Amino acid sequence: MTVTGIELFAGGGGLLLGSALAGVEHLAVAEWNRGACETIRENARLDYPLVRGVRVLEGDVRLVDWGRELSRQRIDIITAGPPCQPFSLGGVARSADDPRDMFPTTTAVIEKLRPRAFVIENVKGLTRAAFADYFEYIKLRLQHPELKARSSESWVEHFRRLQREHTSVVSDLQYRLVTTVVDAADYGVPQRRHRVFMVGFRSDVDAGWSFPAPTHSASALRAAQESGEYWERHRIAIKGRHFAQLPPVADSRLPWRTVRDALTGLPEPGSPESRQWLNHEFQPGAKAYPGHTGSPLDEPAKALKAGVHGVPGGENMIRFPDGALRYFSAREAARIQTFPDRYVLHGAWTETMRQLGNAVPVLLAQKVVSSVVEHLELDIALHCLAARQQRVYATAQVCEGVLA
């Protein structure tokens, strides 16, 4: 079975690539930023398999005529990363009053296209106490996309009405919603990146889905470093080091991946060898300042950030054991975000770092969407089995009638 989908607010393509790896065939992707659109288009022109033939809709998602663009094609899944600046600690938080808030648009597209499932990713800041009511409002809207706001009704008034009516008003379109806050490092991404996922299944899809369990842990990394296995793997001299004799890690998960793990095999940016790599130029000017000291080499990176007013976040630096600092090259940052090495990033360093800072880690997206796709395929299989059993039963009844 082919799982068809669209993506909203695709950015540079992290969620797009991850969902393609999970088996989603994208009928269209929508994004307003020209640089991000050019990144996807350039890779499509280069025939990169995960975006081969993908149709990019550049512009305001609110203005897309989905009926015309999709020609009534079936949509199984919508993936979306609505702009997070209204809720981000890295930006200026303004919540629902911010015109950049695209959750209403996301809900409107879900209501229009009625996908069997959706996967929405956003910043952890959305779950802050200051946004508690609005977060609950978003969840109710996603569960009941047909219960739209009335003319001139504020989001607060709509929220109160939804709280009163959502259990009593009959709607043809409802979703079961699972909301989870995750750390990308727990899923094999070499980065401490806390994000909230909102995964919905249409009410006619069998329930029972739960978020994938973490596969990596801090305790396993600590054990690997203290036993010496980590250093031996990276061929780093361990003479004079003392390693504790630790008991086996109880949870049996894999070690968190570190910056050193992520950058293995990459030459230093600026070296002659680096010219053979895409987007791997040296960027001068890195320096520490309060609250921004770079990512230690032997830990998962701090969360890459897009920054404010076009300036990449101050944590987009690597800190070496001797205290030296330098900026990540765009290719190194792409490794931190688990983008493939063959994926080209369009634009200058500042633009590519903005795209990467806004992106969903490809590996995390793949793991989440793969689980959703498997659930959708299982649901189809169960419905087919039930229909087949019903036909067999009906045939048996007819035969009994003939023989009677």
C-alpha positions in Angstrom: 0.0 0.0 0.0 1.3 3.5 -0.9 0.9 6.0 1.9 0.3 9.4 0.3 0.8 12.7 2.1 1.5 16.4 1.9 3.8 18.5 4.1 3.0 22.0 5.4 5.8 24.4 6.4 8.4 22.1 5.0 11.4 24.4 5.7 14.7 22.9 4.5 13.3 19.4 4.5 14.0 17.6 7.8 10.5 16.3 8.4 10.0 15.8 4.6 13.1 13.6 4.3 12.3 11.6 7.5 8.7 10.9 6.3 10.0 10.0 2.8 12.3 7.5 4.5 9.3 6.2 6.4 7.6 5.4 3.1 5.4 8.5 2.5 4.9 9.5 -1.1 4.5 13.3 -1.0 2.0 14.8 -3.5 3.0 18.3 -2.5 5.0 20.3 0.0 4.2 23.9 1.0 6.7 26.5 2.3 6.8 30.3 2.2 10.6 30.8 2.5 12.3 31.1 -0.9 15.7 29.8 0.4 14.1 26.7 1.9 12.1 26.1 -1.3 15.3 26.4 -3.4 17.0 23.8 -1.1 14.2 21.3 -1.9 14.0 22.2 -5.6 17.8 22.0 -6.0 17.9 18.5 -4.6 14.9 17.5 -6.8 16.8 18.8 -9.8 19.8 16.8 -8.8 17.5 13.8 -8.6 18.0 13.1 -4.9 15.8 10.1 -4.3 13.9 11.3 -1.3 12.6 14.4 -3.1 12.6 13.2 -6.6 9.7 14.7 -8.5 8.3 16.5 -5.4 6.1 19.5 -6.1 7.0 22.6 -4.1 4.2 25.1 -3.5 6.1 28.3 -2.6 4.0 31.0 -0.9 1.5 31.5 1.9 0.0 28.2 2.9 -3.2 30.0 3.7 -3.7 30.9 0.1 -3.2 27.4 -1.4 -6.2 25.9 -3.2 -5.8 22.3 -2.1 -8.8 21.1 -4.2 -7.1 22.4 -7.3 -3.6 21.3 -6.3 -4.5 17.8 -5.4 -7.3 17.0 -7.8 -9.2 15.0 -5.2 -6.3 12.6 -4.6 -6.4 10.6 -1.4 -4.3 12.0 1.5 -3.3 9.5 4.1 -1.1 11.7 6.2 -0.3 15.4 6.8 3.1 16.3 8.3 3.7 19.8 9.5 6.1 22.0 11.4 4.2 25.2 11.9 6.4 28.3 12.6 7.5 28.1 16.2 8.6 31.7 16.9 5.4 32.5 18.8 6.3 29.9 21.4 10.0 29.6 21.2 12.5 30.4 23.9 14.9 31.4 21.1 12.5 34.0 19.7 10.1 36.6 21.2 7.2 34.6 22.6 3.8 36.1 21.7 1.5 33.0 21.5 -1.9 33.2 19.8 -1.7 37.0 19.2 1.3 36.5 16.9 0.4 36.6 13.2 3.2 34.0 12.6 1.1 31.4 14.5 0.1 28.9 11.8 -1.8 26.3 14.0 -5.1 27.7 12.8 -4.0 27.2 9.2 -2.8 23.7 9.9 -6.1 22.8 11.4 -8.0 24.3 8.5 -6.0 22.1 6.0 -6.7 19.0 8.1 -10.4 19.8 8.1 -10.3 20.3 4.3 -8.3 17.2 3.4 -9.4 14.8 6.2 -6.2 12.7 6.3 -6.2 9.4 8.1 -3.4 10.7 10.4 -1.2 13.8 11.0 2.1 14.4 12.6 2.9 17.9 13.9 6.2 19.0 15.5 6.8 22.1 17.5 9.0 23.6 20.2 8.8 22.5 23.8 8.0 26.1 24.7 4.4 25.5 23.5 3.9 23.4 26.7 5.0 26.3 29.0 2.6 27.3 31.7 2.2 30.7 30.1 0.7 29.0 27.0 -1.3 26.4 28.9 -4.8 27.5 27.8 -3.7 28.0 24.2 -2.0 24.6 24.1 -5.2 23.0 25.3 -7.1 25.0 22.7 -4.8 23.7 20.0 -5.3 20.1 21.1 -9.1 20.5 21.1 -9.0 22.1 17.6 -6.9 19.2 16.3 -9.3 16.7 17.8 -12.4 18.4 16.4 -11.3 20.4 13.3 -14.9 20.8 12.0 -15.9 22.8 15.1 -14.6 26.0 13.7 -14.6 29.5 15.3 -17.6 31.6 14.5 -17.3 35.0 12.9 -15.6 37.5 15.2 -15.2 34.8 17.9 -11.8 35.2 19.6 -9.7 32.1 20.3 -10.5 32.4 24.0 -14.3 32.4 23.3 -13.9 29.6 20.9 -11.9 27.6 23.5 -14.6 28.0 26.1 -17.2 26.9 23.6 -15.1 23.9 22.6 -14.7 22.9 26.2 -18.5 22.9 26.6 -19.5 21.3 23.3 -16.8 18.9 22.2 -18.4 15.9 24.0 -21.9 16.6 22.9 -21.8 18.1 19.4 -21.8 15.4 16.7 -19.0 15.9 14.1 -18.2 13.7 11.1 -14.5 14.4 11.6 -12.7 13.7 14.8 -9.1 12.6 15.7 -7.6 10.7 18.6 -4.6 12.8 19.7 -1.3 11.7 21.3 0.9 14.5 22.6 4.5 13.8 23.7 7.5 15.9 24.6 10.7 14.2 23.5 14.5 14.7 23.6 15.9 13.9 20.1 19.1 12.5 21.8 16.9 9.7 23.2 16.3 8.6 19.6 19.8 8.5 18.3 20.1 12.2 17.2 23.5 13.7 18.3 21.7 16.7 19.8 19.8 17.6 23.0 16.7 18.9 21.2 13.4 19.0 23.2 10.3 19.1 21.0 6.6 18.4 21.3 4.9 16.0 18.8 1.2 16.0 18.3 0.1 12.8 16.4 -3.5 12.3 15.4 -5.4 9.4 14.0 -8.9 9.8 12.4 -11.5 8.2 14.6 -12.2 5.4 12.0 -8.6 4.2 12.3 -8.1 1.6 14.9 -6.8 3.1 18.2 -3.9 1.7 20.2 -0.9 3.7 18.8 1.7 4.9 21.3 4.8 7.0 20.8 7.9 5.0 19.9 10.1 4.1 23.0 13.5 5.8 23.4 16.4 3.9 21.9 19.4 5.8 23.4 20.3 7.0 26.9 22.7 9.2 28.8 23.6 6.4 31.2 24.7 4.2 28.3 27.0 7.0 27.0 28.4 7.6 30.5 29.1 3.8 30.8 30.8 3.7 27.4 33.0 6.6 28.3 33.9 5.5 31.8 34.7 1.9 30.6 36.9 3.3 27.8 34.9 1.7 25.0 33.9 5.2 23.6 37.5 6.4 23.5 38.8 3.2 22.0 36.1 3.4 19.3 37.4 6.9 18.3 41.0 5.8 18.6 41.7 8.4 21.3 44.7 7.7 23.6 43.5 6.5 27.0 46.8 6.2 28.7 46.6 7.6 32.2 42.8 7.6 32.3 41.0 5.9 35.1 37.9 4.0 34.1 35.4 2.8 36.6 34.3 -0.8 36.7 30.6 -0.2 36.1 27.7 -2.7 36.2 25.9 -3.3 32.9 23.4 -0.6 31.9 20.1 -1.7 33.2 17.9 -0.3 30.4 20.1 -1.9 27.6 19.6 1.2 25.4 22.3 2.5 23.1 24.6 5.4 24.1 23.6 8.9 23.3 25.4 10.0 20.1 27.9 12.8 20.6 29.2 15.6 18.4 32.4 13.5 17.9 30.2 10.6 16.7 28.3 12.8 14.3 31.4 14.4 12.7 33.4 11.1 12.3 34.8 11.0 8.8 34.5 14.7 8.0 37.7 16.6 7.4 38.2 20.0 9.1 36.4 22.8 7.3 38.8 24.9 5.3 41.2 22.0 4.7 41.9 20.9 1.1 40.0 17.7 1.7 36.9 19.7 2.8 36.4 20.9 -0.8 35.1 17.5 -1.7 32.2 17.9 0.7 28.9 19.9 0.1 28.4 23.0 2.3 31.6 22.4 4.3 33.3 25.8 4.4 35.0 27.3 7.4 33.1 30.1 9.0 35.3 32.6 11.0 34.3 34.7 14.1 33.2 32.2 16.7 33.5 33.4 20.3 31.8 32.6 23.6 29.6 35.0 25.4 27.3 34.6 28.5 24.9 31.7 27.9 26.5 30.7 24.6 29.6 28.6 25.1 29.3 26.0 22.3 28.7 22.3 22.3 31.3 20.0 23.9 32.8 17.5 21.5 32.0 14.4 23.6 28.4 15.2 24.4 25.3 15.5 22.2 25.2 19.0 20.7 23.1 21.7 22.3 20.0 22.4 20.3 20.9 24.1 17.0 18.9 27.4 16.7 17.8 29.5 13.8 18.4 32.6 15.8 16.6 35.9 15.8 16.5 38.5 13.0 18.4 36.2 10.7 21.4 35.8 13.0 22.1 32.1 13.8 21.9 31.1 17.4 25.0 31.4 19.5 25.1 27.7 20.3 25.9 26.8 16.7 29.5 26.3 17.8 31.7 23.4 18.7 33.9 23.5 21.8 37.0 21.4 21.8 38.5 19.8 24.9 41.3 22.5 25.0 38.6 25.2 25.1 39.0 26.3 21.5 35.8 27.3 19.7 34.7 27.4 16.1 31.4 27.5 14.2 29.9 24.4 12.8 30.1 24.3 9.1 26.7 23.9 7.4 27.6 20.3 6.7 28.6 19.6 10.3 25.3 21.2 11.4 23.5 19.0 8.9 25.2 15.9 10.4 24.0 17.1 13.9 20.5 17.2 12.4 21.0 13.8 10.8 20.6 15.1 7.2 22.2 13.0 4.5 25.6 14.1 3.2 24.3 14.2 -0.4 21.6 16.6 0.5 22.5 20.1 -0.8 21.7 23.2 1.3 20.9 26.3 -0.7 22.3 29.7 0.3 25.0 31.3 2.3 26.1 29.9 5.7 23.6 32.2 7.6 20.7 31.0 5.5 21.6 27.3 5.6 22.0 27.5 9.4 18.6 29.1 9.7 17.1 26.3 7.7 18.8 23.7 9.8 18.0 25.4 13.1 14.3 25.3 12.2 14.4 21.7 11.0 13.1 18.5 12.5 16.1 16.0 12.8 15.7 13.6 9.9 16.3 10.5 12.0 13.7 11.5 14.6 11.1 12.3 11.9 11.8 8.9 10.3 11.3 7.0 13.6 8.0 8.8 14.5 6.5 8.7 11.0 7.5 5.1 10.4 5.6 4.1 13.5 2.5 6.0 12.2 2.8 4.5 8.7 3.0 1.0 10.2 -0.1 1.7 12.2 -2.0 2.9 9.1 -0.9 -0.1 7.1 -1.9 -2.4 10.0 -5.3 -0.7 10.1 -5.8 -1.3 6.4 -4.9 -4.9 6.7 -7.3 -5.4 9.6 -10.1 -3.8 7.6 -9.3 -6.0 4.6 -9.3 -9.1 6.8 -12.6 -8.1 8.4 -14.2 -7.5 5.0 -12.8 -10.9 3.7 -14.3 -12.7 6.8 -17.6 -11.0 6.2 -17.6 -12.1 2.5 -16.8 -15.7 3.6 -19.6 -15.6 6.2 -22.0 -14.2 3.6 -21.1 -16.9 1.1 -21.5 -19.6 3.7 -24.9 -18.3 4.6 -25.9 -18.4 0.9 -24.6 -22.0 0.6 -26.5 -23.1 3.6 -29.7 -21.5 2.1 -29.2 -23.4 -1.1 -28.6 -26.7 0.6 -31.5 -26.3 3.0 
